[in-house]
Amino acid sequence: MAEDHDRPKRPICVVKLLKPQTADPETLATARRLFETEAKILDELGQHPQIPQLLAYFEEGQEFYLVEEYIEGQSLWEELQQLSPCPPEAAIALVQEILELLVFVHGHQVIHRDLNPSNLIRRQSDQKLCLIDFGAVKQVTHQFASTSGRPTIAIGTQGYMPLEQIQGYPRYSSDLYAVGMIAITALTGTTPDKIPLDAQTGEVQWQDQVEIPEAVRHFLAKMVHHNWRDRFGTATEAQQALNPLAAQEKQQPKTSTRVLPVASSIQQIKQTAIAPLNYLSTVVSQQYQRLSVNHQAIKAALLGVGLAALVGTGLGVHAGWRWWSERQALMAQYEQAQLAQSQNQLEQALAQYQEILQIVPDHEGALLGKAQVLQALEQFDGAVETYDQLLEVNPQRWEAWWGKGKIASDRQQDDQALTFLDRAIQEDSRQAVVWETKARIHLRREETDAALNSLDAFLRLDSQQVWAWFEKGWIHHNRAEYNEAIAAYQQALKLDDQNADIWYQQGNSYSKLQRYREAKNAYVRVVELEPDRAPAWYSLGMAQENLRNYLEAQDAFANVTRFEPNNDRAWYHLAWNAEQNGDRPTAIDAYQRTVALNSDDRPSWRSLGNLLYDSENYDEAIAAYENTLRLDDADGDIWARLGNAYKATGQYQAAINAYDEALQYKPNDPDILGDRQDAQERLQWEQAQDNVKERADSLTEFLRDTLREIVPWL
């Protein structure tokens, strides 16, 4: 609890600390991304007036903090302590209140995962139920979402968690199970840990503890069914089924709920067992009166029958109580095994499952748990053997077919794995993990059609999987189905907008469609998330270049060369964009770096020659042009430019030769002809000057020799 000093009335708020269990960089990065995603989800959910508003979230010292609105009021747990057992109409009204909240939560594709009376607050100001403490955020503290087919950690409160949630596979119907258990708690006044479970079926045995209308009983039984497939699929579906019951209850006169505790249940057994004795006494009495036989004999007979019946009834009640106690002990042991499995205490779980199977060899839950634990321990042969035992008991258990398929997949036995997975789908096509395993096999085998079909089926069942949307987008991109790829990447980004890989691939798809502005925005997001990601800087530079944002492109390519100094393509585009920006020194330096890395890059040699020529660095320009022509000499323009460079350095004959080469490709080009004429005239003038100088030198030497002959002493 804390006061918000930044707000006028200094309201009370709740501060929650979420601390990852490990501090290695990779774990912290994952925790940070998950925390930010969950915080954004909470921010969206906080728009509902009965869900606390997220006021702030931040990280400090590798610890994550949530600041939420404080709801003042009484928890539903405290309320039930005072009011339960309550009548059916009150329980129905309570379920209606909770379902209204869940319809909103599930509509945002969020599973609460920790629905229990302590996380529902009756707000003091308006007496409305408010929903707090979403279990998903607790995942930051424990374990991160997996994309390997393994379950997430089991988050929730014991007694309100169904089996699939304990095993780490929560669904929307897992929240409905919790709502049903809250209603049963309200009706019976008994907490879930005191309500027995059937050792074989796992069903909650609550119906003999309370007398309620049959329609309400049927509704709650469906809410808390052991198998999630037999519950309502969504909060909306449950709400629609409840509305007629609520209307019916409102029309009925209010009555108190009759709660039958365990002792009362035993008393009912006694009364049921004694009933045949009373019936027999009545019949015998009637016969006695009709036949008028010996009264004493009849009394003796009746007394004997009555004693026998009472003894038999007592033995039956004792045997029933012993059976019930053993069943409860077995169910408790099974729950302990499941809990140990969910907490990764695998050896302990395995021992407990084996103890159960010694008592009940065909216990389906224990067989499944044992097989899963053996699989997690990588004892694959034992796991397969146990799955086979389960399938002998019940060949329709999709979990066993999936487990065998997963093991075959891990062993790279893909054909066999797909056969098992297809059988699992045949038994139950609504299991997301089966489609996920199948999709991963097809992706590994690069069977894109089959992979796409499996991904689509998987995402219809579980649309919260980022990796699946990403893989779907990648398949579409490689098929040049860029719009479909973008749509898939957008779905992935709705779930995780901190994932640089998704932004990058989305940018690539936009680029293929020449939608460079959207591509640029995607690449900008990548380099914001990962500033040292050179390929993203390169792609950003290309998008800016295509948008003719040459200065921004130059900056992007400069970043690439900072991280990848041997990337000749980055140096080339840096030079080219610097050239467009009039930054000649940067352009010359970058082109020189390019040809140093790749001496056969003709465009760079050509552009470098032009820039050096324009900078009046003719000797280096000549070298650049000669390298350009070395790679391709069928270029009249470059021959002409080489001629100009030669002419600028006074190499007129070399210039004339270069112009002659240029005229072979551009024979009537007036500029080349004019430049050649100019070079020819300069050469002739230079030659004339040389002749004059040569004659002058000769005359000077002649006069010197003549004078020496006339005047020897000179």
N, C-alpha and C positions, 0 to 999 in steps of 0.2 A: 504494500500500500504506500502511496505517496501523494503529495500535493502538487498540483500543476501550477507553479508560480508564474508561468507565462500567460495564464488566462485570468480575466478580471476577478472571478469569484473563487479562484484557487480551488477548483473542484478536486475531489479525491479520485485518484486513478489507480489502476493495478499495473505493476511492473513485473514482468515475467522474465526470468533468466533462463536461457537455453544454452547449454554448454556441451559441445561435442566431447565424446569420451577420449578421443585421440587428437593430437595436435600436429600431425604431419601435414605438409603443405597440400597434398592431393586431397586428403580428407577435409581439410578446412575449406578448400576451394569448392568442393562438392557441397559441404554444409552451407557455405555462404550462398551458393546458387539456389539450393533448396529452401533456405530460410527466406530469401528475398521472394521466391515464388510463392511460398506459403503466406508470407506477409501480405502480398498483393491480393491473394485469395481472401484473406481475412478482411482486408480493406473493402473488397467488393461485398462480402457478406455483411459487413457492418452497416451497409445501407438499409438493412431491414431494421425496423424500430425495436425489435425484440432480440437483437443480437448486439453485443457490445461493439461500439465503434472503435476501430484501431486509430489511436491518436498519433503514434510514432513507432518507428522501429529503427534500430541502429546496432552497430557492432563496435565493441570496445574491448581491447585486450584479448582478442580471439574468443570473445563471448558475445552472444547475441541477445538482444533485449527487445521485448514487445511492451508497448505502453498502451493499455486498453481502458476504455470507459469502465467505471465502477458501477455495478448494479446493486443498489441498496434494496434489501428485501430478505425473505426467508427461503431457504432451499426447499425443494419439493421433498427431500428426505425428511426434513423437520416437519413439514406439513403432513406427510403420511404417518409419521409417528403419532400425531395428534388425532388424525381423522380415520385411519384405516382400522378395521375393514370398512370400506365404503360401499354404498349401493351401486348397482350396475349403471344407472344413469350418470352417476358422478364419475365412474371409471371411464365411461364412454366420452364424457365431456373432456376429461383429462387427455385421453388419446387424441381427440379432435384437436385440442390445443397444440399438442406436440407435433401431430402430422402437418398442421398448417405451417409450422416452422420448417419441418423436413422437406415439404414440397418446394420451398424457396431454396433451401440448402442444396438438395439434389438437383434442382434446376440449374444450379451453377456448377454441376458436375463435381460435387464435393461429398465425400462420405465423412460423417462426424467422427465415428469410430470410438467414441467414449460416452455414449448416451447412458446416463444413469441418474437417479434422483438428485444426487449431489451437484450435477451440472445443469440443473434446471432451477432457476431462481424466480420466485413469485415477487415481482417488483412491487415495492411498497407504494409507489405513487399511483399506480393504476391497476394493480392486482393482476397484471398479465405475466404469463410465463416467459422468461427470457432464457436463451440457450447460450451457454458459455463453454470454455475449455475444449476447443476442437482437438481431437486426438492426433490429427495428422501433423500438427506442428511439433508434437513430442518426438516425432521421428528424427528431427535434427539432433536431439540429444542422444539417440540410441544408434540408429542404423539408417542407411540411405536407400532410396528406391532402387530396386535392382532391375536390370534389363536382361538378366540371364535366365529367367524362368524360375529362379528361386523366390520364395515368399519374402515379404517385408516382415519386420518384427511385429509380433502380436501386441498391439496397443489397445487398451481398454480396461474395463473393470470386470473382475471375475463374477460370474453369475448373470451378467448382461451381455456377454460375448458368446455368439454361436460358434460352432466348431470351425467353420471356414475362417473366421476371424482369429481364433486361437492359432490356427495353422498358418496364419499370415496372408490369407487371401480375402480381405474384407470386400463386401459388395454393398450395394444400396440396401438390399434386404437384410444385411447385418444390422443396420440401424433399426429396421422394423422389428427385428427380434428383440432388441433392447426395449423398444416401446411396448411390445407385448409383455415383457417381463415386468416393466414398471406397472402396467395395468393389473397384472396378476398379483403383484405385491400390494397394490392398493385394494384389490378385492379381498384378498385373504389375510392381509396383515402379517404375511410371512415373507421373510427375505429370501432371495433365490437360493442362498446356500443351504436353507433348511427345507427346500422343496425337493423331493426325491426325483431321480432320473431313472429311466428304464435302462438296465445294464446292456440289453441287446440292441435296442433301437436308438437310445440316447434321447428319447422324447421326455419332456418335462411332465411329471406326473402330478398335475395340479388340479385336475378337474373333479376329483373326489373330495376336495377340500372346501368347495364353495358351491352353493346352489344359485345359479343364474339362468336367465333365459337361454334356450338352446341356440338361438341365432348368435347371441353374444359369445357363447361358448365356442361355437364353430369359428367365429371370426378370430378370437384370440388363439385358438388352436392353430389356425393357419399362420398367424403372425409369428408364433414361436416354434414352428415346425423345425425338427432337427435338420432336415435337408433344405438348403436354401432354395432349391428349385421348386419346392412345394409351398413356399411363402408367396406373398404378394411381391410382384416384381419391382414396384416403385411406390413411393409415398403417395403419389397421385392415385394409383390403383387401389391402395388400401383406404384412402380417404373416400373414394367413390363407393367402396363396399360398405364403409361405416356410416355414411350419411343416412341411408334408409333405416338403419338400426337406431341411430340417434333420434330420428323423427318418431320412430315407433315407441322408443322409451319415453319420449316427452308426452306421448298420448296416454301412456299407462300410469295408473296411480303409483305414487312413490312407495316402495317397500324396502325393508331392510334386507341386506344380504345375509344369508345364513352361511356362516363359515364352519366347516367341519374339520377340526384338527385331526392329527394322526390318531389320537386316542378314540375320537368319535368314529373314525373309519374302522377301527378294530371292533368297536361296539356294533357297528352295522354288520360286520362279518358274523358276530355272535347271533344277532337277531335273525339274520338270513339263515344261519345254520339251524337254529331252533325252530323255525317256521314249519318244517315238515313234521316235527314232533307234535305241535299243536294241531295241525291238520289231521294227523293220524289219530290223535286222541279223540277228536270230534267224530271222525268216521267210526271208530271202534265203539264210541259211546252210542252213536245212532244204531249201530248193529246190535249192541247189547240191549238197548231199549226195545228194538223190534223183535228180537228172538227170545227175550225174557229168559236168558240162561243164568247160570250161577253167578251172582253178583261178586262174591269174594274172589272167584277165579278170574273174572274179568279185571277186577282191581289189581290183582297180583300181576296179571299180564301187562296191564298198562304201566304199572310201576316198573317192571323189568324193562319194557321198551323205553320208557322215559329215561331210566338211568343209563341204559346203553347209549341212547342218543346224546345225553349230556356229556358222557365220557368221550364219545366220538367227536362231538363238537369241540371239546376242550383240546383234544389232540390235534384236531384240524387247525384251530386258532394258533396253537403253539407252533405247528409246522409252518403255517402261513407267516407268522411273525419271524421265524427263523429264516425263511426264504426271502422275506422282505429285507431283513437285516443283511443277509449275504449279498443280496442284489445291490443294496446301497453301498456296501463296502467295495464291491467290484466296480461300481460306477465311480466311486471316489478314487479308486486306484487308477481307473482309466483316465479320469480328469487329471490326476497327478502326472501320469505318463504324457498326456497331451501338453501339459504346462511345461514339463521338462523338455519336451521336444521343441516347443516354441521358443524356449530360452537357450536352445542349442546345447543342452545338457544331454548329449546323445546317448552316452553309455548308460546313464541312469534311466532314460526313457526306454532304451532297449530292454533292460532288465525287467522293468515294470510290465512292458508289453508281453514279454515271455512268461512272466508269472500269471498274467491274465489268461494267456493261451493254454497254460497247463490246466487251468480250471475249465475254460470254455474254448476248446481247440478251434471252433469255427466262428469265434468272435470277429466279425468283419472289421470293426474299428481297430482292434488290436492288430489284426493281420495287416491292415493298411498302414498303421503307424509303424509297425516293425519294419515293413518293406521300405517305407520312406526313410527311416533312420538308417537302415543298412545302406541305402542309396547315398545318403548324405555322408556316411562313413566310407564311401567308395568300396564297399563290399558288394560289388555288383552281382556276382553269382548268387549270393544269399538273398539279395533283394529280388532278383528275378524269380527265384524259387518261391519266395514268400508271396510275390504278386500272383504266381501261378496257383498257389494254395487258395488265395482269396478268390481267384476266378473260378476255381472248382466249387467254392461255396456259392458264389454269385457271379456268373459270367457277364452280368450287365454293369459291373463296377467300372465306370469309365476311368477312375483314378488308377486302377491297376493297368489298364491298357496304355494309359498315358505314361505311367512310370516305366513300363517296359519300353515304350517308344523313346523316352528320354534317355534311358540307359543305352539303347541301341544307337541313338544319335551321338551320344558322347563317345561311343566306341567306333564312330565313323561307319557304322553299318546302316547306311541311310535307307536303302530299299526296305530292309526289315523294319526300321523305325517308322517309315511312312505307312507300312501295312498296319502296325499296331496303332498308330495315331488315327488312321482312317477308321479303325474299329472303335476307338474311343469316341470319335465324332459320331459314328453310327449310334452309339449308346446315348450320347448327349452332345448335341452340336452347339450347346450354349456355353461351353467351357473355354474361356479365353486362353488359358495356359496351353491347351492342346493346339489351338490355332497358332499360338506364338511359337511353340516348338516346331511345328510344321513349317511355318514361314522361315524360321532360321535355317532349317535344312535346305529349303529351296534357294534361299539367298546364298548359302555356301556353295551350292551346286550351280549357281548362276542360272537357275530356271526361272526367268523373270515372270513369265505368265503365271505359273503356279505360285510363285512368291507373292505376286500382287494379289491374287485371289485369296491367299491365306491372310495376308495383311489386312485386306478389306474385311474379311470375316472377323479377324481379331479386333479390329478397331470398332466394328459395330458393337462388340461386347465390352470393350474397354477402350474408350476414346481418350484416356488420359496418358497413354504411352507415347512419350516424345520420340523414342527411338523408332517406333513403327511408322509414325508420320514422316520421319526423316528418310527412312528406307524407301517408303512409298514415293516420296518426292524424287529421290535419287533414281529410282527405276524410270519414272516418267521423264526425268531430264535426259537420261541416256537414250530414251526413245524419241528424243526431240519433241516430246509432249510438254512444252515448257509451261503453258498455262496450268495444266494439271499439276505439274511439279510445284509451281508457285502456290497453288491452293493448298497442297499438302504441307509445304513449309510454313505457310501462314498458320495452319492448325497447330503445328509443332511449336511455333513461337507464341501462340496463345497460352501454352502450357509452360513454356520456358523461354522467356525473351532475353535471358542472359547467356544463351548458348551461341557462341560465336560461329560454330560450324554451320548451324542452320542459317544464320544471317548470310554467311559467305556463299552457301549453295543457292540460296534464294537470289542473291545478287548475280550469280552466274546465269541463272535462268532468265532473269530480267535482261542481262546483257545479250543473251542469245536472241531475244525478241527485239533487240535494239531499243529497249526502254531504259535508256542510260540514266535518266534522272532517278528512277526507282532503284536501279542498280547502284548508283552512287550512294544513295541513302543507306542501302543495306551494307555496303562496304564501310561506310563511315561508322556504322554501329559496330562492325567487327573490330576496327582498329581502336574504338573506344574501349571495348572489352579486352582486347589483346593488342596493346600498342606495339609489340615486337613481332607481329605476324606479317612477315614480308610479302607472302603471296596476296594478302588482302590489300596491302599498300599498292602493290603492282596493279591489281584489278581496279582499285580506286583510281589510280593514275590513268588507266586506259579509259575508264568511264568519263573522267574529267576531260581527257583529251578529245573524246568523241563529242563532248558537250562544248568543246572549244574554250574550256576554262583552263588556259595554258599555264597560268601561274600556279593554280591549285594542283594541276597535273605535275608540274615541275617539282613542287614540294613533296608530292606523294612518291615520285620516283627517287627523289633524294633520300627519302626514308628507306626505300628498298635497298639502295646502295650502301646505306649505313649498316643494315643487317646482313646484306649479302654482297660484299664488295666485289665478288667475282661474277656477278650476274651481268653479262654483257648486254642483255636486252634492256635491263633497267638503265644502264649507262646510256644506251642508244636513245631511249625515250626521254631520259633526262636531258640529253643534248638537244634532241629535236624540239622539245617544248621550250627549253631555254632559248633556242634559236628563234622560235616564234615570239618570245617575249623580248627579243632584242638584247638578251644577256649573252653577248658574244664570248666573253672570257670563259663563262661556265660551259657554254656549248662546245668550245674548242677543247677544253680540258676533258669534258665527258666523252667527246668523239675519240680523243686520243686514248682514253681508258678503254673504250669499246674495242678499237683496233688492236690494242695491246693484248686484250683477252681473246680476240677473234680476228686474226689478220686477214681472213677471207670475207670480211663484212664489207662488201662493195659500197652499199649506200652510205656507210659511215665514212669510208675513204673519200667518196665523192663530196659529201657535205663538208667534211673537214677541209678538203682542198679549196672549196669555195670560200669558207670562212677565213682560211689563212690568206687566200688571194685578196679578199676584201680588206684584210688587216695589213696588206702590203708585205706579208711575210712570204715572198715569192719562192724562195728556195724550198721551204717546207711544203708550200702549195704544190710545187712541181713534184716533190716526192709523193704527196698524197694522190695527185692525178695519175702518176705513173703506176701506183698500186691499183688504182681504180681500173686502168686499162689492162693491167696484168690479169685481172679477173674477167674482164670482158672488153676487148678492144673495138667492138663494133658500135662505137658511140661517137658520133660526129661532134656533139656538144663538148664532150670532155677533151677530145683532141683540140678543139678550138680554144677551150679554156687553158689547156696546156700550152698551146701556141702563144696565147696572151701572156702567160707567166714567163715563158722563155723570152718573149719580146721585151717584157718589163725588166728583165735582167740583162738585156743586150745580147742575148743568144739568138741572133736573127736567123741564122741558117737553121738552127734547131726549131725555131718558131715556124719557118717556112715549111720545113718537113712535117711539122705537126699540122699545119693548115692544109697541106696536101692530103694528109690522111683524113682530115675532117671533110674535105671536099669529095672524097670518095663516097661518103654517106650523105652529104648535103651539097651536091655539085653546083648548085646555082644560088647558094646562100650569099646574098650581097654583103653581109657583115663579115663573113669569113673571107670572101674575095677581097673586100676592102682592107681587112687586117693583114692579109697575105701581101697585098700590094704595098701597104705601108711598111711591112717588114722587109720586102724586097728593096724598096727605095732606101730604107735605113741601112740595109746591108750594102747596097751599091754606094751610098754616100760614105759609109764606113770604109769600104774598099778603096774608094777614090781618095779618101783622106789617108789611108795607109799608103797608097801609091805616091801621093805628094810627099808624105813624110819620108818614104823610102828614097825618092829622088833627091829630096833635100839632103838627106843623110849622105847619099852618094856624092852629091856636089860638094858638100862640106868636106868629105874625105878627099876628093880630088883636089880641091883648092889647098888643103893642108899639105898634101903630098907635093904639089907644084911649088909651093912656097919653100918647102924644105930643100928642094933642088936649087932654087934661085938663091936662097939665103940659107946656106947650110947651118949657120949657127942658130936658126930659128927652130 
